[in-house]
Amino acid sequence: MLYSIIGEDVPNSLSARQSARPAHLARLEELKNAGRLIVSGPNPAIDSNDPGEAGFTGSVVIAEFPSLEEAKAWADADPYVAAGVYQTVTIKPFKQVF
């Protein structure tokens, strides 16, 4: 089943994001290589693909996991969680229509 993982950043998260980004991207690459990643990316804090110092307000990952529990476990182990980037993470089942 697909699950959406929505991380909401703490204020002023840019420095912590930048530090944890390589490890965060490596985990996403593993999902991609396993054919389980549908889409992922950050939410810019301003209406721009390159928000610069404005940074980001969160991230979205839609990927396939065997269960909600496994999606939660994967999200809990995210380097952005360990680095304190996210203030909340919401995981929900996702039904792809298009």
C-alpha positions as CSV (number, residue, x, y, z in Angstrom):
1,M,0.0,0.0,0.0
2,L,1.1,3.6,-0.6
3,Y,1.5,6.0,2.4
4,S,2.0,9.7,2.5
5,I,4.6,11.0,5.0
6,I,4.3,14.7,5.7
7,G,6.9,16.3,7.8
8,E,6.4,19.8,9.2
9,D,9.6,21.7,9.9
10,V,10.4,23.6,13.1
11,P,11.1,27.3,12.6
12,N,14.5,28.2,11.1
13,S,15.2,24.6,10.1
14,L,17.5,25.4,7.1
15,S,20.8,24.7,8.8
16,A,19.7,21.4,10.3
17,R,18.2,20.4,7.0
18,Q,21.4,21.1,5.2
19,S,23.4,19.0,7.6
20,A,21.1,16.0,7.5
21,R,20.3,16.2,3.8
22,P,22.8,13.7,2.4
23,A,21.7,11.0,4.8
24,H,18.0,11.9,4.2
25,L,18.5,11.7,0.4
26,A,20.4,8.4,0.7
27,R,17.3,6.8,2.3
28,L,15.1,8.1,-0.4
29,E,17.4,6.7,-3.0
30,E,17.1,3.3,-1.4
31,L,13.3,3.5,-1.7
32,K,13.6,4.7,-5.3
33,N,16.0,1.9,-6.2
34,A,13.6,-0.6,-4.7
35,G,10.8,0.8,-6.9
36,R,8.8,1.9,-3.9
37,L,9.2,5.7,-4.1
38,I,6.4,7.5,-6.0
39,V,7.3,11.2,-5.2
40,S,9.3,13.1,-2.6
41,G,10.4,16.7,-2.1
42,P,10.4,19.7,0.2
43,N,7.9,22.5,0.6
44,P,9.6,25.9,-0.1
45,A,8.8,28.6,2.5
46,I,8.2,31.0,-0.4
47,D,6.8,30.7,-3.9
48,S,10.1,29.7,-5.5
49,N,11.8,26.5,-6.5
50,D,15.0,28.0,-4.9
51,P,13.8,29.7,-1.6
52,G,17.4,30.5,-0.5
53,E,17.6,31.6,3.1
54,A,13.8,31.4,3.4
55,G,14.3,27.7,3.5
56,F,11.5,25.1,3.7
57,T,8.4,24.4,5.8
58,G,8.3,20.7,5.4
59,S,8.5,17.7,3.1
60,V,6.3,15.1,1.5
61,V,7.1,11.5,0.7
62,I,4.7,9.1,-1.0
63,A,6.0,5.6,-1.1
64,E,5.0,2.0,-0.8
65,F,5.3,0.1,2.5
66,P,4.0,-3.3,3.6
67,S,2.0,-1.7,6.4
68,L,1.3,1.5,8.2
69,E,3.5,0.4,11.1
70,E,6.4,-0.1,8.7
71,A,5.8,3.3,7.1
72,K,5.8,4.9,10.6
73,A,9.0,3.0,11.6
74,W,10.7,4.2,8.3
75,A,9.6,7.8,9.0
76,D,10.7,7.7,12.6
77,A,14.2,6.7,11.5
78,D,14.6,9.6,9.1
79,P,17.7,11.7,9.6
80,Y,15.6,14.9,9.6
81,V,13.8,13.5,12.7
82,A,17.1,12.8,14.4
83,A,18.4,16.3,13.5
84,G,15.3,18.0,14.8
85,V,14.2,19.4,11.5
86,Y,10.6,18.2,11.8
87,Q,8.3,19.3,14.6
88,T,5.6,16.8,13.5
89,V,5.4,13.9,11.1
90,T,2.0,12.6,9.8
91,I,1.7,9.2,8.1
92,K,-1.5,8.2,6.3
93,P,-2.5,5.6,3.8
94,F,-2.6,7.1,0.3
95,K,-4.7,5.9,-2.7
96,Q,-3.2,7.0,-6.0
97,V,-5.9,7.9,-8.6
98,F,-3.7,9.4,-11.3
